[in-house]
Amino acid sequence: MTSQKRMVNVQQAAEELGLSVACVRKWIAQRRMEYVRLGRAIRVPGAEIDRLIAEGTIPTKGLR
């Protein structure tokens, strides 16, 4: 399944990002992270996890 269609719950998103569940819930509450509400369930799109990782990635310095 591609990251465009992959949906994970808060626990799985926290594991993939290496964060606590509380941190992911806080980011969702602060709207720092996109999510989908399906009734009472909250799901995080795989593309959002990929975006957070890409934006947080610091490139290496070029070697001289």
C-alpha positions in Angstrom: 0.0 0.0 0.0 1.4 3.4 -0.9 1.8 6.1 1.7 -0.9 8.1 -0.1 -3.5 5.6 0.9 -2.0 4.2 4.1 -3.7 5.3 7.3 -2.4 4.6 10.7 -3.7 5.1 14.2 -2.1 7.4 16.8 -0.1 4.6 18.4 1.3 3.5 15.0 2.1 7.0 14.0 4.0 7.6 17.3 6.0 4.4 16.7 6.9 5.4 13.2 8.0 8.8 14.2 9.8 7.7 17.4 7.6 9.9 19.5 5.3 9.3 22.4 1.5 8.9 21.9 1.0 12.0 24.1 3.2 14.0 21.8 1.3 12.9 18.6 -2.0 13.7 20.3 -0.7 17.1 21.3 0.5 17.8 17.7 -2.9 16.8 16.5 -4.7 19.1 19.0 -2.4 22.0 18.0 -3.1 21.2 14.3 0.7 20.8 13.7 -0.1 17.4 12.1 -2.9 16.5 9.6 -5.3 13.8 10.6 -8.6 12.2 9.6 -11.5 11.8 11.9 -13.6 8.7 11.2 -16.3 8.9 13.8 -14.4 8.8 17.1 -11.4 7.2 15.5 -8.4 9.4 14.5 -6.1 8.2 11.7 -2.9 9.8 10.4 -2.3 9.6 6.6 1.0 7.9 5.7 1.8 10.9 3.5 1.7 13.1 6.6 4.2 10.9 8.4 6.5 11.1 5.3 6.1 14.9 5.3 7.0 15.3 8.9 10.1 13.1 8.4 11.2 15.0 5.3 10.7 18.4 6.9 12.6 17.4 10.0 15.5 15.9 8.1 18.8 17.9 8.3 21.1 17.3 5.4 24.8 16.5 6.0 27.5 19.1 5.5 29.4 18.7 2.3 32.9 17.4 2.8 35.8 19.6 1.8 
